[in-house]
Amino acid sequence: MIYRHHIAPPRAFTRFSHDIIRHPRLSSDAVRLLTWQLSLPEGARESLSRTAERARIGACAFTRAKRQLKEEGFVHERRVQGPGGHWVTQQLVSSVPLSAAEAAKILARMPVGPADTTTTARMSPPQVTPGPRPPAVGEPTPPPTDGSPGKDRGENTSHRPPVPPELPTPEPPAPAPAPGQDTPPNPLPDVPPSPLPDTPPDAPPNRHLDAARALVDAFPRLSPDLRHIPRAMHAELTRLTARWLAAGHPPAAVRLHVLRGLPDDGTPVRRPGGLLRHLLREVPPPPAAPTPPAPAATTAPPPPPQGTRPARQQTVPRLSPRLAGARECAGNHLQPMLFRPLGDETLCPRCTG
């Protein structure tokens, strides 16, 4: 980062256009030669070659800089024959590019100098004074200083749950009739109280809410993409998870469903709460329980015919004692992965970590 500190000089300065200092086709020597000439006092007749000597610009660099200034129209040069038949070189240095016709008109008004000399003249366009402006309408108003400008917060998204509607105030009971008055002939039957409006019709029973709440609190440990779940969405996610548990899905199946719903191509999850809401909104039917195998027949097989050897019975391989209680992981592995579960989980610690 570059910082610029500029102090305007009080005297001995010359105004230059940015087009000269930042010209893309002028070298640094050409810019210095042109600005040096334009900074000379009025009436000075210093030639370009003398300026190059004072600026310590070499012969090759001076030739190249002079050629660039001629090509861009800042310098014009001609040779005229003066009195007595001697030839004189006239140079015109301008702060703006001039065409050959414009330069010829200016050089025609220049006096011819002594013989075998170079006469240099400088020309800058006159400064135009800005004209008066019409006054603005109304009184000037100062800028506001009482805080930041107003901001429309109507489109801001909030993670807070919706506010439940207010319940109507129950009417006071009717006063009991006096002893001398008759009771109404047709009293209204007792109507059972309707459920609260904020209770959904398919709300899960309360016995699954504690397990669902613990499962929602453990979601951030399943994947780094689920670490920043808004705290205000835990109640909604708990109700959705409790519906899965009430439908018969075990907690391991819920965790596996969430892991399978995460993007596997490295796409970052910007709203983990919204992703969990989308994954848990639809509750599929629980998987059917496996049917028990049919009991084996108790009748003994018929004896082999005489003269034949009995077939060798096929033995079922037995597991090693150290693999007793192990289970194959249902995650994505190149080879079968066995692990010893602590409960009814179907994923190994590597998949759930």
N, C-alpha and C positions, 0 to 999 in steps of 0.2 A: 504494500500500500504506500502510495506516494502522497506526501503533504506539501502544499505550495504556500509560501509566505511571500506576499508581494506588497511593497510599499511604493506608492506613486512618487516619482522624483519631483521636487518643487521647482526645478529649473533645469536647463540644458537637456531637453528630451525632445524626441521626434515621434510623431504618431505614424504607425505602420499598420497596414491592413493585415488581417489574419491570412488572407490569400497569398501574401508574399512569404510570411514566415513558415506557413504549412504547405507550401506549393509542392505537389508530389513529383514534379519533373525538374526541379531546381536543386542542385547540390548545395552543400553547406557553404562552399566557396562562392557560388553564384549569389546566394542569399546575402552573405556578408558583403560582397562587392556592391550589390544593389542598395542595401540599407546604409552602407557607408556613404555612397554617393548622395542618397536622399537626405542624409543628416548634415551635409555640408551647408554652410551659411549661404544666404541669398547673394548672388553675384559671383560666387566662387567658380573658377574655370578649370578645376583640377581634372585631368584626363583619367580614363579608366586604368591605364597602365601605371600612372603615378599612385592611384589608390591601391592597386595590387601590391606595389612595392611597400607602401606604408602598412598594409595589412599582412605583409609577409606571405603573400600567395605566390607560389612558384610560377615559372613560365608555362609549363604544361597545364597546371591547374587553372591559370588565368585564361589560357586559350579555350579550355573546355567550358569554364564558367561564362566567358563572353559569348561563346556560341550558343549556350543554353538560353541566355538572356535575349539574344537576337531571335531565336526560334519562338520564344514565348511572347515577343512583342514589347519587352521592357526596355530594350536598347535598340536604337536605330543609328546607322552610320552612313555617311556619304562623303565623297570627295568632290570639291568644286574648285574651279579655277578663279583665283582672285585677280586683283589688279597687278599688272606687270607680267601676267602669264604664269604665275606660281600657283601650285596646287595646295589646297588646304583641306584638312579632314575635319568634318563636323560630326559630333556625337550628341545624341539626344537620349537622356535617361528619364523614364517616366515611372510613376508609381502605379499606373494601370496599364494593361496591354493596349497598344495602339496599332492600327493597321498601317500599311506603307503609305497610303494616301493621306491619312491623318498626320503621320510624321512628316511627310513632305511639305504640307502646309505650314507646320510649325517651323521646320528648318528653313523655309524660304524667308521667314521674317527675321532670322538670326543674322547679325552682322558677320561679315567675313573677317577673320583674324589675320594676323601677320602670316607671311609666307612660311611654309614648312613647319606649321604648328597644328595642334589639334585643339579645337574649341569644343567644349562640352557644356551643354545646357540641361537643366533639370526642370521638369514640369510635373505638377500635381494638380488634380482637379480641385476647384474651389469647394470649400466646405459649405454645405447647404444648411441654413438655419431653419429649424423646424417651425412651422406656422402655429399660430394660436389654436388651441383646441376649444370646442364648445364646452361650457361648464357642465358638470354632472347635475342631474336632477335630484333634489332632496338634500337633506342634511347629511353630513358624513357620520357614519356609524362606526364606533370602535369595535374591534373583534371581541367576541365573548371570552371572558376570563373566569367563569364560574364553573369550571369542570370540563370533562370531556364531552364531545358532541354526542347527541342522542343516537341510539342504536336500536334498530328494529329487531327485537328478540322473539318475534313471532315464529320464526322458522327454526329456532334452536330445539334440538332433540333432547329430551330429558329421560333418564333411566328410571325415574320414580314410577311406581305403579299407579294406575288410575285411582282417583279418589272415589270411594263408594258414595252413591247418592244418599242424601239424608232421609232417614225414616220419618214417616208422618207421625205427628204427635197423637197418641191415643186419646180418644174423647173420654171425658169423665163419665162414670156410670150414672145412669138415671136415678134420681132420688126415689126412695121407697114410698109407696102410696100411703096416704094417711089411713088411720084405722077406719074411718067412715067411708072411704072411697073404694070403688070396685077395681079389681085388677083387670088389665086389658084382656079381652077374650082370646086373642090368638097371639101369644108371645112368640117372638122370633126364635127359631131353633139355634142351638149353639153351633157356630161354624168353626171348624178347626183352623188354627192359625196357619196362614200361608208361609212357605219358606222365605227366608230373607232374600232380597233381590240380588245380593252380592254372592250368594252361594250357587255355583253352577249345578245343573241337574245331575251331571255325571261326576260329582265330587267323590273322591275316594274316601273310604272309611278312615277314621282317625288312627287305627292301629298301624297303618302303613306310613303315616306322616313322619314318624320318628326315623324309620329306616330310610325313607326318601330324603329326609333332611341330612342325614349322615352321608348318604350317597352323593348328594349335591355338593356338600362340603369337600368331598374327596375328588370331585371332577378336576380341579386344578392340578392334582398330582398325576393325572393320567397322561397329560401332554403339555409341553410348554405353551402351546397355542391357547390353552384354556386357563391361563394363570390370572388373567385380568377380567374376571366375570364381575359385572356391576353388583354391588351388595344389594341394591334395591330389587334385583331380579331373582334373588334366592327364593322368595316366597312363591313366585310364579313357577319357577323350575321345580320346586318341591312338590307342588300340586301335580305338575305333569309327570314327574317321576313316580309319585304315589299311584297314579293311574296305571302305570306299567306294572308296579308291584301288585296292585289289586287285580289286574288281569291274569296274574299267574306267572309273570316273567321273574326269574331270579335276578339278584343284583349283578351277578356276573354277566348275564345276557344284556342288561342295560349298559354296562361298561363296554362290552364288546360292540354293541350297536353304535355307541358314541365314537369309539375309536375308528370304526369302519366309515363313519360319516365325515371324518376329518380329511382335508385335502392331502393327497400323497405326492403331489408334484412340487412341493416347496412353497406353495402360495401362502402368504401370511394371512392369518385370520384376524381381521380388524375388529369384528364385533362377536366375541365368543358367546356372549349371552344370547344374541339373536340366532346364532348357529345352533345352540343347544335347544332353544325354543322350537326351531324348525325340525330338528331331529326327533324331539320327544312329543311333538304335537299329535302325530298319528300313532295309535297303539295297535300293532298287529295282533292277531290271535296267537296265543301261546302254542308252542310246538306240541304235537300229540305225544302222549306218553308211549314208550316202546312196549309192544305186546310181549308178554312173557313167553318163552319158548314152550312148546308142547312137551308134556312129560314123556320120558322115554318108556318104551314098551317093557313090561316086566317079564314077558315070556322069553325064554331062552331061545336062541337061534337053533334051527334043526342041526343035528349032527352031520358032519360031512359023510359022503358015501364011503363005503369000505374000499380000501386000496388007494385012497388019496390022502395027502398030508394036509392037515388043517392050515388055513391061511394065517399068516402072521399078523396079529393085531397091530393097528397103527397107534403108536403112543403119542399123546399130546405133550409137547414140550412144556416143561414147568419153568416158571420165572424164578430168577435168583431171589433169595430172601432179602437182599438189599434193595430190590426193586419193588418190594411189596408196598402197596399204597401209592405208587407213582401213577401219573396220568399224562397223556400226550397233550401238548399245548395246541390250542386251536388257532394260534396266530400264524403269521407268514414267516416260515423258516425254510431253508433249503433242504434240511434233513429233519426227520422226526425229533422233536424236542420233548424229553420227559422231565417232569417236575413233580414234587410232592406237595399237593394243595393243602392249605390249612382249613378250607371249608369246601364250598361248592364252586369255586372259581375254575374257569376253563383256560385262563391265560397265565403264562409263566411270569415271574417278576420282571423279566427283561421287557416283555410286551406292555406291562402295566406301569413300568417305571418311567 
